[in-house]
Amino acid sequence: MKVNQIRVVSKRRRNMADLSPCEREHRTDNGRMTMTAEGGKGEQQSLAERLNALFALARWTDGYGRQREYSTAEVAKAITTDPSHPVTLSRSYLAMLRNGSHTNPTLSVLEGIAKFFDDHRPSGTPPITVQMLVAQEDPEEELLRQRLADHQVRAIAMRAGAMTPATRRQLLKMMAVFDQDDAPGPDTEA
């Protein structure tokens, strides 16, 4: 009986990468289905969780106009045939990254994955980078987060977001003039 249970568990883990996003929210744990954490504030997601979230995000439209999720095999083939990078990626290796059995891919594999999902991300979503895949904080994102913590900065940003592109360009020119006025000159002490 235990031999059969082991086979069922390993089969479930092996096919995890090919599950739908709803089914993927569950992980097998000794043959039982359990809910996984969603990586909230302060909680680190694994590479597998981030990859599966990217698979759920990237969509293509079939001949009937339905939105479809890319399969593991389709992504592996697209990454391998992309001439912009030298990496080759098998469906099985990508599946192992997705199910967490492999957790330390090479930089070239991460670059290939990031490029594919960045090319296929929905408009209006942030760029997909290698740093995002390995959960490294982007210094620019951290600086933006720190500055947006100020209520006045958020208010200015919200108003600028509602402006036309021409008005925003004028505002940036005005801010450049203010920056020049605030800069210490050769006659003033810093």
Backbone as CSV, one residue per row, in Angstrom:
resi,resn,N_x,N_y,N_z,CA_x,CA_y,CA_z,C_x,C_y,C_z
1,MET,0.819,-1.199,0.000,0.000,0.000,0.000,0.861,1.262,0.000
2,LYS,1.934,1.279,0.785,2.788,2.456,0.837,3.464,2.716,-0.497
3,VAL,3.815,1.695,-1.215,4.434,1.860,-2.526,3.475,2.587,-3.464
4,ASN,2.209,2.214,-3.463,1.212,2.893,-4.300,1.048,4.350,-3.893
5,GLN,1.049,4.622,-2.592,0.919,6.000,-2.128,2.102,6.837,-2.592
6,ILE,3.300,6.285,-2.550,4.482,7.020,-2.989,4.378,7.335,-4.473
7,ARG,3.934,6.368,-5.263,3.774,6.604,-6.697,2.749,7.687,-6.968
8,VAL,1.639,7.686,-6.225,0.594,8.703,-6.416,1.138,10.079,-6.063
9,VAL,1.846,10.184,-4.949,2.397,11.470,-4.535,3.401,11.970,-5.549
10,SER,4.334,11.099,-5.994,5.344,11.567,-6.945,4.691,11.933,-8.275
11,LYS,3.658,11.206,-8.689,2.969,11.552,-9.927,2.292,12.914,-9.793
12,ARG,1.685,13.181,-8.644,1.054,14.488,-8.423,2.087,15.603,-8.467
13,ARG,3.229,15.415,-7.843,4.261,16.446,-7.846,4.813,16.661,-9.249
14,ARG,4.982,15.577,-10.002,5.533,15.685,-11.338,4.584,16.453,-12.263
15,ASN,3.289,16.290,-12.100,2.315,16.942,-12.968,1.849,18.292,-12.444
16,MET,2.374,18.751,-11.326,1.942,20.005,-10.708,2.061,21.179,-11.668
17,ALA,3.102,21.212,-12.479,3.330,22.339,-13.377,2.282,22.415,-14.476
18,ASP,1.592,21.328,-14.743,0.604,21.324,-15.809,-0.819,21.546,-15.300
19,LEU,-0.981,21.885,-14.017,-2.305,22.133,-13.466,-2.788,23.533,-13.797
20,SER,-4.082,23.736,-13.688,-4.652,25.061,-13.892,-4.288,25.942,-12.710
21,PRO,-4.428,27.279,-12.837,-4.073,28.160,-11.721,-4.838,27.842,-10.443
22,CYS,-6.120,27.493,-10.554,-6.901,27.175,-9.360,-6.376,25.906,-8.707
23,GLU,-6.084,24.880,-9.521,-5.569,23.636,-8.982,-4.169,23.819,-8.424
24,ARG,-3.393,24.750,-9.012,-2.021,24.971,-8.611,-1.929,25.620,-7.240
25,GLU,-3.033,26.211,-6.756,-3.006,26.824,-5.436,-2.861,25.771,-4.349
26,HIS,-3.053,24.523,-4.713,-2.930,23.424,-3.771,-1.626,22.694,-4.028
27,ARG,-1.007,22.232,-2.984,0.200,21.421,-3.106,-0.067,20.079,-2.451
28,THR,0.628,19.053,-2.935,0.487,17.749,-2.303,1.425,17.676,-1.125
29,ASP,0.936,17.118,-0.045,1.738,16.928,1.154,1.414,15.535,1.686
30,ASN,2.264,14.580,1.398,2.039,13.176,1.765,0.695,12.667,1.260
31,GLY,0.351,13.025,0.027,-0.872,12.533,-0.575,-2.095,13.389,-0.301
32,ARG,-1.999,14.361,0.612,-3.136,15.231,0.934,-2.990,16.538,0.168
33,MET,-4.099,17.149,-0.165,-4.068,18.456,-0.821,-4.173,19.522,0.263
34,THR,-3.238,20.491,0.241,-3.260,21.564,1.227,-3.111,22.890,0.515
35,MET,-3.592,23.941,1.127,-3.472,25.278,0.547,-2.072,25.810,0.777
36,THR,-1.555,26.567,-0.206,-0.244,27.194,-0.050,-0.435,28.659,0.291
37,ALA,0.567,29.249,0.908,0.523,30.667,1.243,0.668,31.492,-0.024
38,GLU,0.069,32.639,-0.053,0.083,33.488,-1.238,1.151,34.570,-1.210
39,GLY,2.109,34.481,-0.351,3.221,35.435,-0.382,2.794,36.848,-0.060
40,GLY,2.139,37.038,1.063,1.704,38.369,1.450,2.866,39.211,1.905
41,LYS,2.576,40.309,2.590,3.616,41.229,3.052,4.572,40.536,3.999
42,GLY,5.854,40.701,3.715,6.871,40.136,4.575,7.103,38.646,4.355
43,GLU,6.320,38.012,3.509,6.445,36.583,3.274,7.092,36.359,1.912
44,GLN,8.176,35.590,1.868,8.888,35.344,0.619,8.226,34.204,-0.135
45,GLN,7.967,34.419,-1.404,7.481,33.357,-2.265,8.680,32.603,-2.821
46,SER,8.488,31.332,-3.088,9.554,30.538,-3.693,9.611,30.833,-5.192
47,LEU,10.697,30.400,-5.817,10.825,30.548,-7.264,9.669,29.843,-7.961
48,ALA,9.310,28.656,-7.489,8.206,27.901,-8.094,6.899,28.695,-8.014
49,GLU,6.623,29.311,-6.885,5.390,30.098,-6.735,5.395,31.304,-7.665
50,ARG,6.545,31.963,-7.788,6.618,33.114,-8.691,6.464,32.680,-10.144
51,LEU,7.078,31.552,-10.520,6.931,31.043,-11.878,5.474,30.696,-12.182
52,ASN,4.820,30.021,-11.261,3.426,29.647,-11.479,2.524,30.870,-11.560
53,ALA,2.847,31.902,-10.805,2.074,33.150,-10.908,2.270,33.782,-12.288
54,LEU,3.475,33.700,-12.829,3.721,34.240,-14.170,2.973,33.438,-15.230
55,PHE,2.931,32.125,-15.064,2.169,31.300,-16.003,0.689,31.677,-15.962
56,ALA,0.183,31.961,-14.776,-1.230,32.338,-14.654,-1.488,33.727,-15.241
57,LEU,-0.486,34.581,-15.241,-0.628,35.954,-15.729,-0.548,36.050,-17.250
58,ALA,0.388,35.333,-17.852,0.605,35.423,-19.303,-0.453,34.603,-20.033
59,ARG,-1.124,35.228,-20.978,-2.210,34.565,-21.714,-2.046,34.760,-23.212
60,TRP,-2.646,33.877,-23.983,-2.733,34.020,-25.428,-4.167,33.743,-25.824
61,THR,-4.573,34.254,-26.980,-5.945,34.094,-27.437,-5.989,33.025,-28.523
62,ASP,-6.853,32.033,-28.333,-6.963,30.968,-29.333,-7.847,31.405,-30.499
63,GLY,-8.058,30.526,-31.455,-8.836,30.821,-32.651,-10.289,31.153,-32.375
64,TYR,-10.789,30.792,-31.197,-12.172,31.070,-30.823,-12.304,32.310,-29.948
65,GLY,-11.180,33.005,-29.735,-11.199,34.229,-28.930,-11.116,33.981,-27.435
66,ARG,-10.824,32.745,-27.026,-10.713,32.434,-25.600,-9.293,32.685,-25.114
67,GLN,-9.172,33.183,-23.895,-7.870,33.395,-23.272,-7.352,32.067,-22.739
68,ARG,-6.132,31.727,-23.124,-5.514,30.470,-22.706,-4.203,30.742,-21.993
69,GLU,-3.905,29.886,-21.022,-2.625,29.952,-20.325,-1.598,29.167,-21.137
70,TYR,-0.378,29.670,-21.197,0.687,28.950,-21.881,1.004,27.668,-21.115
71,SER,1.254,26.591,-21.837,1.652,25.345,-21.183,3.155,25.380,-20.916
72,THR,3.592,24.496,-20.062,5.016,24.392,-19.756,5.806,24.083,-21.021
73,ALA,5.286,23.173,-21.851,5.975,22.799,-23.088,6.070,23.982,-24.055
74,GLU,5.002,24.780,-24.177,5.016,25.930,-25.081,6.055,26.959,-24.650
75,VAL,6.124,27.209,-23.352,7.088,28.195,-22.846,8.514,27.687,-23.045
76,ALA,8.755,26.417,-22.729,10.104,25.858,-22.894,10.538,25.935,-24.355
77,LYS,9.640,25.608,-25.270,9.975,25.643,-26.689,10.234,27.079,-27.154
78,ALA,9.405,28.031,-26.701,9.583,29.433,-27.093,10.914,29.984,-26.581
79,ILE,11.283,29.628,-25.361,12.551,30.097,-24.789,13.721,29.489,-25.565
80,THR,13.629,28.216,-25.886,14.707,27.537,-26.605,14.887,28.084,-28.011
81,THR,13.793,28.405,-28.692,13.896,28.872,-30.075,14.150,30.364,-30.197
82,ASP,14.121,31.092,-29.087,14.371,32.540,-29.120,15.852,32.787,-29.392
83,PRO,16.182,33.462,-30.506,17.594,33.670,-30.844,18.279,34.772,-30.025
84,SER,17.546,35.496,-29.195,18.150,36.607,-28.460,18.975,36.150,-27.253
85,HIS,18.897,34.869,-26.907,19.723,34.332,-25.820,20.094,32.883,-26.133
86,PRO,21.192,32.380,-25.577,21.693,31.058,-25.960,21.097,29.883,-25.180
87,VAL,20.196,30.116,-24.264,19.729,29.048,-23.385,18.789,28.078,-24.111
88,THR,18.939,26.806,-23.772,17.969,25.798,-24.195,17.316,25.277,-22.924
89,LEU,16.020,25.089,-22.990,15.257,24.734,-21.796,14.276,23.630,-22.160
90,SER,14.358,22.514,-21.470,13.431,21.410,-21.751,12.149,21.599,-20.956
91,ARG,11.090,20.959,-21.437,9.811,21.026,-20.753,9.933,20.418,-19.360
92,SER,10.671,19.317,-19.258,10.786,18.644,-17.960,11.555,19.502,-16.952
93,TYR,12.610,20.180,-17.389,13.362,21.024,-16.464,12.508,22.210,-16.010
94,LEU,11.767,22.821,-16.939,10.886,23.929,-16.566,9.806,23.436,-15.613
95,ALA,9.280,22.238,-15.844,8.281,21.661,-14.933,8.873,21.451,-13.544
96,MET,10.141,21.024,-13.479,10.791,20.826,-12.179,11.002,22.163,-11.470
97,LEU,11.289,23.218,-12.223,11.389,24.543,-11.602,10.031,24.975,-11.074
98,ARG,8.975,24.678,-11.838,7.623,25.073,-11.437,7.126,24.297,-10.225
99,ASN,7.516,23.040,-10.089,7.010,22.283,-8.944,7.951,22.342,-7.746
100,GLY,9.077,23.021,-7.881,9.970,23.239,-6.748,11.011,22.161,-6.527
101,SER,11.074,21.137,-7.387,12.087,20.104,-7.172,13.481,20.578,-7.588
102,HIS,13.556,21.581,-8.458,14.816,22.250,-8.784,14.652,23.716,-8.404
103,THR,15.612,24.244,-7.665,15.454,25.606,-7.144,16.619,26.525,-7.451
104,ASN,17.612,26.040,-8.216,18.798,26.853,-8.444,19.161,26.877,-9.932
105,PRO,18.328,27.524,-10.765,18.643,27.565,-12.198,19.800,28.515,-12.475
106,THR,20.407,28.371,-13.637,21.501,29.257,-14.022,20.949,30.632,-14.372
107,LEU,21.834,31.605,-14.417,21.432,32.959,-14.770,20.853,33.003,-16.176
108,SER,21.434,32.241,-17.108,20.919,32.266,-18.484,19.507,31.692,-18.563
109,VAL,19.203,30.685,-17.760,17.835,30.139,-17.718,16.883,31.190,-17.166
110,LEU,17.278,31.853,-16.088,16.437,32.908,-15.509,16.222,34.052,-16.503
111,GLU,17.277,34.419,-17.240,17.142,35.484,-18.238,16.160,35.086,-19.334
112,GLY,16.239,33.823,-19.790,15.314,33.345,-20.809,13.871,33.354,-20.333
113,ILE,13.649,32.892,-19.110,12.295,32.871,-18.538,11.774,34.293,-18.372
114,ALA,12.622,35.173,-17.822,12.204,36.562,-17.619,11.871,37.229,-18.947
115,LYS,12.664,36.989,-19.968,12.401,37.599,-21.274,11.084,37.110,-21.852
116,PHE,10.830,35.802,-21.785,9.571,35.274,-22.317,8.377,35.931,-21.633
117,PHE,8.379,35.938,-20.303,7.217,36.466,-19.588,7.126,37.983,-19.687
118,ASP,8.259,38.659,-19.839,8.206,40.104,-20.050,7.603,40.412,-21.418
119,ASP,7.951,39.614,-22.422,7.391,39.806,-23.768,5.906,39.483,-23.827
120,HIS,5.413,38.627,-22.928,4.027,38.178,-22.967,3.189,38.689,-21.797
121,ARG,3.680,39.681,-21.076,2.915,40.201,-19.942,1.802,41.117,-20.436
122,PRO,0.713,41.187,-19.692,-0.367,42.110,-20.075,0.102,43.563,-19.960
123,SER,-0.468,44.409,-20.802,-0.081,45.824,-20.730,-0.511,46.387,-19.382
124,GLY,0.283,47.308,-18.888,-0.015,47.933,-17.607,0.551,47.184,-16.416
125,THR,1.201,46.056,-16.640,1.816,45.332,-15.533,3.307,45.648,-15.494
126,PRO,3.928,45.560,-14.330,5.351,45.888,-14.241,6.200,44.914,-15.042
127,PRO,7.377,45.350,-15.472,8.262,44.468,-16.240,8.683,43.243,-15.428
128,ILE,8.902,42.161,-16.133,9.374,40.923,-15.506,10.890,40.900,-15.652
129,THR,11.586,40.823,-14.541,13.045,40.846,-14.551,13.594,39.624,-13.814
130,VAL,14.875,39.370,-13.991,15.532,38.296,-13.260,15.458,38.590,-11.763
131,GLN,15.611,39.855,-11.380,15.534,40.221,-9.964,14.183,39.846,-9.372
132,MET,13.118,40.035,-10.159,11.789,39.679,-9.678,11.688,38.165,-9.496
133,LEU,12.270,37.407,-10.419,12.210,35.945,-10.324,12.944,35.422,-9.094
134,VAL,14.077,36.016,-8.769,14.855,35.543,-7.621,14.541,36.330,-6.353
135,ALA,13.540,37.177,-6.418,13.032,37.942,-5.270,14.058,38.915,-4.706
136,GLN,14.902,39.460,-5.571,15.803,40.513,-5.128,15.090,41.841,-5.277
137,GLU,15.267,42.706,-4.334,14.641,44.011,-4.379,15.348,44.876,-5.406
138,ASP,14.593,45.424,-6.326,15.122,46.354,-7.319,15.383,47.681,-6.600
139,PRO,16.606,48.213,-6.678,16.905,49.459,-5.958,15.976,50.614,-6.343
140,GLU,15.607,50.703,-7.611,14.697,51.765,-8.023,13.317,51.583,-7.408
141,GLU,12.845,50.334,-7.323,11.548,50.061,-6.714,11.575,50.420,-5.231
142,GLU,12.660,50.091,-4.559,12.776,50.409,-3.136,12.778,51.926,-2.929
143,LEU,13.523,52.653,-3.762,13.547,54.113,-3.658,12.161,54.695,-3.914
144,LEU,11.477,54.180,-4.932,10.120,54.644,-5.237,9.193,54.381,-4.059
145,ARG,9.272,53.194,-3.477,8.429,52.851,-2.336,8.697,53.796,-1.152
146,GLN,9.976,54.098,-0.910,10.322,54.999,0.189,9.757,56.398,-0.044
147,ARG,9.892,56.876,-1.274,9.420,58.231,-1.561,7.903,58.320,-1.576
148,LEU,7.237,57.276,-2.040,5.778,57.279,-2.066,5.160,57.120,-0.681
149,ALA,5.977,56.825,0.313,5.473,56.739,1.677,5.043,58.110,2.184
150,ASP,5.597,59.172,1.609,5.233,60.541,1.984,3.888,60.899,1.344
151,HIS,2.949,61.383,2.161,1.599,61.721,1.683,1.629,62.785,0.583
152,GLN,2.471,63.808,0.729,2.527,64.866,-0.278,3.053,64.339,-1.616
153,VAL,4.038,63.445,-1.569,4.580,62.863,-2.797,3.502,62.042,-3.499
154,ARG,2.738,61.268,-2.722,1.641,60.484,-3.316,0.595,61.395,-3.941
155,ALA,0.257,62.503,-3.274,-0.743,63.437,-3.803,-0.261,64.046,-5.125
156,ILE,1.012,64.427,-5.180,1.565,64.987,-6.421,1.538,63.930,-7.525
157,ALA,1.931,62.716,-7.195,1.943,61.638,-8.190,0.535,61.349,-8.707
158,MET,-0.432,61.338,-7.829,-1.811,61.071,-8.250,-2.316,62.168,-9.184
159,ARG,-2.015,63.412,-8.866,-2.438,64.513,-9.742,-1.706,64.457,-11.073
160,ALA,-0.430,64.118,-11.047,0.347,64.023,-12.296,-0.177,62.890,-13.169
161,GLY,-0.652,61.824,-12.544,-1.197,60.709,-13.301,-2.454,61.073,-14.071
162,ALA,-3.177,62.083,-13.614,-4.411,62.503,-14.290,-4.146,63.550,-15.372
163,MET,-2.907,64.023,-15.480,-2.575,65.060,-16.459,-2.335,64.462,-17.842
164,THR,-2.411,65.311,-18.833,-2.076,64.895,-20.194,-0.554,64.779,-20.295
165,PRO,-0.042,64.038,-21.261,1.418,63.932,-21.417,2.083,65.301,-21.624
166,ALA,1.427,66.210,-22.355,2.018,67.537,-22.582,2.117,68.315,-21.271
167,THR,1.090,68.221,-20.436,1.110,68.914,-19.142,2.178,68.326,-18.242
168,ARG,2.338,67.003,-18.284,3.388,66.379,-17.468,4.774,66.835,-17.910
169,ARG,4.985,66.966,-19.220,6.285,67.458,-19.707,6.539,68.874,-19.194
170,GLN,5.505,69.730,-19.226,5.664,71.094,-18.709,5.991,71.065,-17.222
171,LEU,5.313,70.218,-16.474,5.566,70.108,-15.039,7.002,69.654,-14.772
172,LEU,7.497,68.698,-15.554,8.881,68.240,-15.383,9.882,69.354,-15.687
173,LYS,9.577,70.186,-16.690,10.457,71.324,-16.988,10.463,72.305,-15.825
174,MET,9.283,72.566,-15.252,9.204,73.477,-14.099,9.984,72.912,-12.919
175,MET,9.890,71.629,-12.704,10.616,71.007,-11.595,12.123,71.084,-11.823
176,ALA,12.560,70.967,-13.067,13.986,71.097,-13.376,14.476,72.499,-13.036
177,VAL,13.647,73.508,-13.306,14.004,74.889,-12.956,14.101,75.028,-11.437
178,PHE,13.137,74.429,-10.710,13.186,74.475,-9.246,14.445,73.794,-8.722
179,ASP,14.827,72.675,-9.336,16.040,71.978,-8.912,17.272,72.848,-9.119
180,GLN,17.312,73.615,-10.228,18.438,74.504,-10.496,18.476,75.622,-9.472
181,ASP,17.310,76.149,-9.102,17.252,77.229,-8.110,17.695,76.739,-6.726
182,ASP,17.402,75.454,-6.408,17.761,74.910,-5.101,19.220,74.486,-5.013
183,ALA,19.870,74.258,-6.150,21.255,73.806,-6.155,22.161,74.928,-5.657
184,PRO,23.106,74.580,-4.768,24.025,75.615,-4.296,24.944,76.105,-5.406
185,GLY,25.058,77.402,-5.527,25.911,77.999,-6.551,27.332,78.123,-6.067
186,PRO,28.231,78.636,-6.936,29.632,78.773,-6.536,29.830,79.825,-5.431
187,ASP,28.893,80.785,-5.312,29.028,81.847,-4.334,28.412,81.475,-2.989
188,THR,27.597,80.430,-2.945,26.914,80.069,-1.711,27.608,78.886,-1.073
189,GLU,27.462,78.782,0.237,28.056,77.658,0.968,27.054,76.523,1.004
190,ALA,27.526,75.306,0.881,26.655,74.143,0.896,26.345,73.704,2.286
